[in-house]
Amino acid sequence: MVNPLIFLHAGLGEAGAIAFLWVLVESLGLSEPGLRRARIAARIGLICLFGAWIFGGYYYVSVYGAEIKPAIVGSEAPWIHGLVMELKEHLFLFLPVLAILTTILLNSSAQPVLEDPAARRSVSVLSGLIALLGFSIAGMGALIAAGYRFAILAGVA
């Protein structure tokens, strides 16, 4: 049976990525109402990414390290853990930090973000990077899950 923590981890991570995609869209033609919506989306995204961080960390310590990792490492595709999971872990560490930075930038004050093209570009680039990394990490998670299923079918797990 699939552990429910993985659904919380993945679901919150994707919700966070979608929220920052929303921030990106709002930042492209930023207006006062758009700034309000972008601030809401950034807060939602920040909360979701921190939730994904917490649930993912707990899942990694309690389930992945004991059950999933040994099966993948013992399979014919150990690179799935050695490369994909390691890359996923390290990229994921940056997401909450980037989300905090973007949220602070949006909430610093209305005037600089609305009137300063450089501040608006910064919000756009950061939120786009968060969304891109979030969706890439989701793809890596799917590859890791497929690697575990492959290990099960090969009789390693």
N, C-alpha and C positions, 0 to 999 in steps of 0.2 A: 504494500500500500504506500502511496506517495504521502510524504510527510506534509501536513498543512503549513508548516513554516515556510516551505519553499514557495507556496502560493502567495503567502503574505509578502515574502521577500521580492518575488518577481512582480507581483501586482503593484506593490507600492513603488518599486523602482520604475516600472512603466508609467504609472500615474505621475510620478515626479518628472519623467522625461517629457510626457505630454504637456504637463503644466508649464515647463520651460519652453516648449515649442510654442505654446500660447503666448508667453512673454515675448518670444522672438517676433511673432506676428504682430502683437500690439506695438512693439518698439519700431517697427518699420515705418509707420505713419503716426508717430506718437502725438496724442492730443491729451487734454486734461482728463476726459473720461477714459481714454486708453491707458493713461498712466495709472489711474485708480484700478482698472482691471488688471494691468500688468503687476501691480503691487500685490493684489489678491492672488493671482496665479503664482507669483514667486513665493509667497508665503505657503500656499498649498504645496507647491513643488518641494520647498525646503522641508516641510513636515514629512512629506511622503519619502523623500530621500533619506532622512534620518531614520524613519521607521524601517525602510528597506535595509539600512546599514545595521540597525539593531537586530532585526529578525534574521538577516543574512549571517551576521556574526555568530549569533546563537546557533543557527543551523549548522554553520561550518564546524563549530566546536563540538556540538552534540551529535551530529549525524554524519556530515560529509567526511570528516577526518577519520572516523571509525569504520564507516561502511562503504561509502562511495569511492573515496580516494584509493584505498587498497585495490578495489576491483578494477578501476581504470588503469592504475599503474601496473597491475598484473596482467592486463589484456595486451592485445597486439597493437594497441594504440596508446601507449603511455604518454605520448606527446600531448594528448588532450589535457592531461593534468599539468604536465611539465611546462607547456607553452600557453595553452588557452586559459586554463584556470589561473595561472600565475599572472598573466596579462590582465585578466578580468579583475582579479583582486587589487592589483596596483592601480588600474584605472578607476576602480570604484572608490578608492580612498580619496580621490580628488573631487568627486562629485559634490559631496556636502560642502567642501571648502569653496568650490566655485559657486554653489548655490547661495552660501552665506554672503560671498562677495557681491553677487548680483543683487540679492535682496537688499543689502546695505546701500548699494549704489542707487537702487530705485527709491529707497526710503530716505536718503540723505536730505533732500529737499526737492520740491517740485520744479523750481526754476532751472537749476543746472541741467537736469535731464531733459526737460522740455526745450530749453533754449540752446544748449551746447551740443553741437553735432558730434563732437568727440565722445561725450558722455553717452549719447544715444547709440553711437556705434559700439561703444564698450558693452552696453547692455545687450545689443543685438549679437555681438560676437560671443559673449559669455553664455547667453541663453541658447544660442545655436550650438555651441560646443557641448553644453550640458545635454541637450536633446540628442545630438549626434552620438556622444559617448554612451548615453543611456540606452539608446536603441542598439548600438554596437554590443554593449555588454549583455543585453537581452539575447542577441544572436549567439554570443559566446556561451551563455547559459544553456541555450537550446543544444548547442554542439556538445557541451559537457553531459547533458542528459542523454543525448544520443550515444555518447561514448559509454555511459553506464549501461544503457540497454544493450549495446553491442557486447559488453563484458558479460552481461547476464546470459545472452544467447550463446556466447562462446563457452559458458560454463565456468567462468572465472569467479563470479560472485556467488 
